[in-house]
Amino acid sequence: MRCDFVTIFPGFYDGILREGLVAKAIAGGLVDVGVHNLRDWALDPHASVDDAPYGGGAGMVFKAEPFFRAVRSLAQKSQSPPSVVLPSAQGVPFCQALAEELSKKRHLVFLCPRYKGVDERVVEALVDYEISLGDYVIQSGDAAAWAVFEATVRLVPGVVGDEESVETDSFFKDALLEGPQYTRPREVEGRCVPDVLLSGDHEAVAAWRKRKAVEKTLKRRPELLEKTRNAGLRELAEEVGKDLKKSRRENLSYAPAVKRVHSQ
């Protein structure tokens, strides 16, 4: 995979590309990354890349011409037509399925705007994926582009050494959040690792983890389970949901008794 970042702050990437899995993927030849200063494609002697918006209003807008020139220049050097990604508050919500789709591309070009965004003609003519990280706004198009890049590149075969680790991540299968994880020591300040994880019974461990993943998803992101077409998963979710409701009722009935004991 080839990934290019077009930015006005190329220094943002100086350290981050030398750390972790991404650095290993680059060193291993699995991913090739280029960082380019948008100002190199500006048209005027001052290397201007933004201007005031037509129609008035606050803020500055990135000009269209530098992006057009940048994408065309990078495409000419590419072995396959690039897919252009634009982080944007107006984009479609980013998700695991979209990361999987992007991970199958041979060449991605990330346009990294700031301020009030880019001239709409860039979106209309160049952008294949306009992506939002969520319903909020951050200053840095680079930070958003990096989040999309990192979620994508870890799905490229060979980047993560243990593929099972990827397959058990949240959102990877069955629209579930990942269940709880524990490591040594066995007890921390009176809190113990669940016995099933120490049992050596792999089937029991797998069943427990699946149930706990469903439980966490029901508590935090129930809308994910509403989308699943897995009949077995829906049946398990219904069973876990009933147990959670029962537990809540028992806790509510127990609370007044606890309060009375403490008040005496």
C-alpha positions as CSV (number, residue, x, y, z in Angstrom):
1,M,0.0,0.0,0.0
2,R,1.1,3.5,-0.8
3,C,-0.2,6.4,1.4
4,D,0.5,10.1,0.8
5,F,-0.4,12.9,3.1
6,V,-0.9,16.4,1.7
7,T,-0.6,19.0,4.5
8,I,0.5,22.5,5.5
9,F,2.2,21.0,8.6
10,P,4.5,18.2,7.4
11,G,6.3,18.3,10.7
12,F,3.3,16.7,12.4
13,Y,4.5,13.4,10.9
14,D,8.2,13.6,11.9
15,G,7.9,11.5,15.0
16,I,4.7,9.6,14.6
17,L,6.0,7.7,11.5
18,R,9.0,6.4,13.5
19,E,6.9,4.7,16.2
20,G,5.1,1.5,16.7
21,L,3.5,-0.8,14.1
22,V,3.5,1.8,11.4
23,A,7.3,2.2,11.6
24,K,7.6,-1.6,11.4
25,A,5.3,-1.8,8.4
26,I,7.3,0.9,6.6
27,A,10.6,-0.8,7.5
28,G,9.2,-4.1,6.3
29,G,8.1,-2.8,3.0
30,L,4.4,-3.4,3.6
31,V,3.4,0.3,3.5
32,D,5.1,3.2,1.7
33,V,4.3,6.7,3.1
34,G,4.9,10.1,1.7
35,V,4.4,13.5,3.4
36,H,4.0,16.5,1.1
37,N,3.7,20.2,1.8
38,L,0.6,21.6,0.1
39,R,2.5,24.9,-0.4
40,D,4.8,23.3,-2.9
41,W,1.8,23.3,-5.3
42,A,0.7,26.9,-4.6
43,L,0.6,29.3,-7.6
44,D,1.8,32.6,-6.1
45,P,5.3,33.6,-4.8
46,H,4.0,33.7,-1.2
47,A,2.8,30.0,-1.4
48,S,-0.7,31.0,-0.4
49,V,-3.1,28.0,0.0
50,D,-6.1,29.7,1.5
51,D,-8.4,32.7,1.0
52,A,-11.5,34.4,2.4
53,P,-14.8,32.7,1.5
54,Y,-17.0,34.0,-1.3
55,G,-20.2,35.5,0.1
56,G,-18.5,36.6,3.3
57,G,-18.2,35.0,6.7
58,A,-15.6,34.1,9.3
59,G,-12.6,31.9,8.7
60,M,-10.4,31.0,5.8
61,V,-11.0,28.3,3.1
62,F,-8.3,26.2,1.4
63,K,-8.0,27.1,-2.3
64,A,-8.8,24.5,-4.9
65,E,-5.8,24.9,-7.3
66,P,-3.1,23.6,-4.9
67,F,-5.0,20.4,-4.2
68,F,-5.8,19.8,-7.8
69,R,-2.1,20.1,-8.7
70,A,-1.1,18.0,-5.7
71,V,-3.4,15.1,-6.5
72,R,-2.5,15.1,-10.2
73,S,1.2,15.2,-9.5
74,L,0.9,12.2,-7.1
75,A,-1.3,10.3,-9.5
76,Q,1.2,10.7,-12.3
77,K,3.8,9.0,-10.1
78,S,1.5,6.2,-9.0
79,Q,1.3,2.7,-10.3
80,S,-2.5,2.6,-9.7
81,P,-5.1,5.4,-9.6
82,P,-5.2,6.8,-6.0
83,S,-8.3,7.0,-3.8
84,V,-8.5,10.4,-2.3
85,V,-9.6,10.7,1.4
86,L,-10.7,14.0,2.9
87,P,-11.3,14.3,6.7
88,S,-14.4,16.5,7.1
89,A,-17.1,17.2,9.6
90,Q,-19.5,16.9,6.7
91,G,-18.3,13.4,5.8
92,V,-19.8,10.0,6.4
93,P,-19.0,8.5,9.9
94,F,-15.9,6.4,9.9
95,C,-16.3,2.8,10.9
96,Q,-14.5,-0.5,10.9
97,A,-16.2,-1.6,7.6
98,L,-14.9,1.6,5.9
99,A,-11.4,0.9,7.3
100,E,-11.6,-2.6,5.8
101,E,-12.6,-1.2,2.4
102,L,-9.7,1.4,2.4
103,S,-7.2,-1.3,3.5
104,K,-7.8,-3.1,0.1
105,K,-6.7,0.0,-1.9
106,R,-3.3,0.2,-3.5
107,H,-2.8,3.9,-3.1
108,L,-4.5,6.4,-0.7
109,V,-4.0,10.2,-0.8
110,F,-5.1,12.0,2.4
111,L,-5.9,15.7,2.0
112,C,-5.4,17.4,5.4
113,P,-7.2,20.7,5.6
114,R,-7.6,23.1,8.6
115,Y,-9.6,26.3,9.2
116,K,-13.1,26.2,7.5
117,G,-12.3,23.3,5.2
118,V,-11.7,23.2,1.4
119,D,-13.2,24.8,-1.7
120,E,-16.2,22.5,-2.5
121,R,-14.8,22.0,-6.0
122,V,-12.1,19.9,-4.5
123,V,-14.7,17.6,-3.0
124,E,-16.7,17.4,-6.2
125,A,-13.8,16.7,-8.5
126,L,-11.1,14.9,-6.5
127,V,-12.4,13.3,-3.3
128,D,-13.5,9.6,-3.2
129,Y,-14.0,9.4,0.6
130,E,-15.2,12.3,2.7
131,I,-14.9,10.9,6.2
132,S,-16.0,12.2,9.7
133,L,-14.6,10.9,12.9
134,G,-17.7,11.9,14.8
135,D,-20.1,14.7,15.6
136,Y,-17.5,17.2,16.8
137,V,-14.9,19.5,15.3
138,I,-11.1,19.4,15.8
139,Q,-8.5,21.9,14.5
140,S,-6.3,19.3,12.8
141,G,-7.1,17.6,9.6
142,D,-3.8,15.8,10.1
143,A,-5.0,14.2,13.4
144,A,-8.2,13.0,11.7
145,A,-6.3,11.7,8.6
146,W,-3.9,9.9,10.9
147,A,-6.7,8.2,12.8
148,V,-8.2,6.9,9.5
149,F,-4.8,5.9,8.2
150,E,-3.9,3.9,11.4
151,A,-7.2,2.1,11.6
152,T,-6.8,1.2,7.9
153,V,-3.1,0.2,7.7
154,R,-3.3,-2.2,10.7
155,L,-5.7,-4.3,8.5
156,V,-3.1,-4.6,5.7
157,P,-1.9,-8.3,5.8
158,G,1.3,-8.7,7.8
159,V,1.2,-5.3,9.6
160,V,-0.1,-6.8,12.8
161,G,1.9,-10.0,13.4
162,D,-0.9,-11.8,15.3
163,E,-4.0,-11.7,13.0
164,E,-6.2,-13.2,15.7
165,S,-5.5,-10.0,17.7
166,V,-7.1,-8.0,14.9
167,E,-10.0,-10.4,14.5
168,T,-11.0,-10.1,18.2
169,D,-11.0,-6.3,18.1
170,S,-14.2,-4.3,18.7
171,F,-16.4,-3.9,15.6
172,F,-14.4,-6.5,13.6
173,K,-17.1,-9.3,13.8
174,D,-20.7,-9.4,14.7
175,A,-20.9,-5.6,15.5
176,L,-19.7,-6.2,19.0
177,L,-17.5,-4.3,21.4
178,E,-14.6,-6.3,22.7
179,G,-15.2,-7.9,26.1
180,P,-13.1,-7.3,29.2
181,Q,-9.4,-8.4,29.3
182,Y,-7.2,-9.3,32.3
183,T,-3.5,-10.0,32.9
184,R,-1.2,-10.8,35.8
185,P,-1.4,-10.5,38.8
186,R,-4.4,-12.6,39.6
187,E,-5.6,-10.2,42.3
188,V,-5.3,-6.4,42.5
189,E,-6.6,-4.6,45.6
190,G,-9.1,-7.3,46.3
191,R,-10.3,-7.6,42.7
192,C,-9.8,-11.0,41.2
193,V,-9.6,-12.3,37.7
194,P,-12.8,-14.3,36.8
195,D,-12.3,-18.0,37.6
196,V,-13.3,-19.1,34.1
197,L,-10.2,-17.4,32.6
198,L,-8.0,-19.6,34.8
199,S,-9.9,-22.8,34.2
200,G,-8.0,-23.9,31.1
201,D,-11.4,-24.8,29.5
202,H,-11.1,-23.0,26.1
203,E,-14.7,-23.5,25.2
204,A,-15.9,-22.1,28.5
205,V,-13.5,-19.1,28.1
206,A,-14.8,-18.4,24.5
207,A,-18.4,-18.6,25.6
208,W,-17.7,-16.3,28.6
209,R,-15.9,-13.8,26.4
210,K,-18.8,-13.8,23.8
211,R,-21.4,-13.3,26.6
212,K,-19.3,-10.4,28.2
213,A,-18.9,-8.8,24.8
214,V,-22.6,-8.9,24.2
215,E,-23.2,-7.5,27.8
216,K,-20.8,-4.6,27.2
217,T,-22.4,-3.8,23.8
218,L,-25.9,-3.8,25.3
219,K,-24.8,-1.4,28.0
220,R,-22.8,1.0,25.9
221,R,-23.7,0.6,22.2
222,P,-27.1,-1.3,22.0
223,E,-27.7,0.1,18.5
224,L,-24.9,-2.1,17.2
225,L,-26.8,-5.2,18.1
226,E,-29.9,-3.9,16.5
227,K,-28.1,-4.1,13.1
228,T,-26.9,-7.7,13.3
229,R,-28.4,-10.4,11.1
230,N,-26.8,-13.1,13.2
231,A,-29.8,-15.0,14.7
232,G,-27.7,-16.7,17.3
233,L,-26.2,-13.4,18.4
234,R,-29.6,-11.8,18.6
235,E,-30.8,-14.7,20.8
236,L,-27.8,-14.4,23.1
237,A,-28.4,-10.6,23.3
238,E,-32.0,-11.2,24.3
239,E,-30.9,-13.6,27.0
240,V,-28.2,-11.3,28.3
241,G,-30.6,-8.4,28.3
242,K,-33.1,-10.2,30.5
243,D,-30.3,-11.1,32.9
244,L,-29.2,-7.4,33.0
245,K,-32.8,-6.3,33.7
246,K,-33.1,-8.9,36.5
247,S,-29.9,-7.8,38.0
248,R,-30.9,-4.1,38.0
249,R,-34.2,-4.9,39.7
250,E,-32.4,-6.9,42.4
251,N,-30.0,-4.1,43.0
252,L,-32.8,-1.6,43.2
253,S,-34.7,-3.7,45.8
254,Y,-31.5,-4.2,47.7
255,A,-30.5,-0.5,47.8
256,P,-33.1,0.6,50.4
257,A,-32.1,-2.2,52.8
258,V,-28.4,-1.1,52.5
259,K,-29.4,2.5,53.1
260,R,-31.3,1.5,56.3
261,V,-28.3,-0.5,57.6
262,H,-25.9,2.4,57.1
263,S,-28.3,4.8,58.7
264,Q,-28.6,2.8,62.0
